[in-house]
Amino acid sequence: MTGRSGPARPPELISEEAIRDRVDELAARISHDYRERLVDGGDLLLVGVLRGAFIFLSDLSRRLTVPCAVDFIAVSSYEDGATAGEVRLVLDVRATLRDRHVLVVEDIVDTGWTLDYLLRTFRAREPASLAACALVRKPGRAEVDVPVDYLGFDIPDAWVVGYGLDYADRHRTLPYIGSVEPEG
């Protein structure tokens, strides 16, 4: 449905206020957990997974009370009938990970294959510590057991949009998380 007001907005699953409160809680917990690790200098390297994590990463990084740096990585699942769990690196981080405290920041953990790939890849680069933070996780879709150290919300198996999440590049900038029915 379109009109003067534009396309219909997807129904709300997680409110803007609930997201803001949870990001505040996550930032406080992360800051607490890393304060002692960073006492001798250095910073926490936040690695955002493009494109979906950019809004979450932005809000989270501004609320941290420990020194942090930001970098990005982009991955893509293989297409054309490749087996599940095959992920390829599209854009690598520029920063050196060796001996640094690294926090991977993901928008969504669905099957777990992407985060598992990233953690395995980064672990081989010998960081001082490695952890994962995800805005949302669909526990009912998990195919691989992957640790999420800092989690925003567990959600049902629905297609979600907003706050960085999209469907066909739409609805990414909504201030809340909503659900849509995929076309076709």
Order of alpha helices (4+ residues) and beta strands (2+ residues): beta-alpha-beta-alpha-beta-beta-beta-alpha-beta-beta-beta-beta
